[in-house]
Amino acid sequence: MNDATKDFIKQWLFKANEDLLVVERLTEYDIIATSSACFHCQQAVE
């Protein structure tokens, strides 16, 4: 695997982690933005 491919993968993993952080914030409290949380879960998985 070359360096460009590794960097590309790292960028996608960084974005997935950001989505997971958003999900954590959206589910911290009793009022949950369900559709937004689900959207970011889906994005992280993709």
C-alpha positions in Angstrom: 0.0 0.0 0.0 1.5 3.3 -1.0 1.5 6.5 1.1 -1.2 8.2 -0.9 -3.6 5.3 -0.2 -2.7 5.3 3.5 -3.4 9.1 3.7 -6.7 8.6 1.9 -7.8 5.9 4.3 -6.7 8.1 7.3 -8.8 11.0 6.0 -11.9 8.7 5.8 -11.3 7.3 9.3 -10.9 10.9 10.6 -14.3 11.8 9.1 -15.9 8.6 10.5 -14.6 9.5 14.0 -16.0 13.0 13.6 -19.4 11.5 12.9 -19.2 9.3 16.0 -18.3 12.4 18.1 -21.4 14.1 16.8 -23.5 11.1 17.7 -22.1 11.1 21.2 -23.1 14.8 21.6 -26.6 14.3 20.1 -27.3 11.4 22.6 -25.9 13.0 25.7 -29.2 14.3 26.9 -32.8 13.1 27.3 -33.9 15.0 24.2 -32.3 13.1 21.3 -32.3 14.4 17.7 -33.0 10.9 16.4 -32.9 11.5 12.7 -29.6 13.4 12.9 -28.0 10.8 15.2 -29.1 8.0 12.8 -27.7 10.0 9.8 -24.3 10.4 11.4 -24.2 6.7 12.5 -24.9 5.7 8.9 -22.2 8.1 7.6 -19.6 6.7 10.1 -20.4 3.1 8.9 -20.2 4.0 5.2 
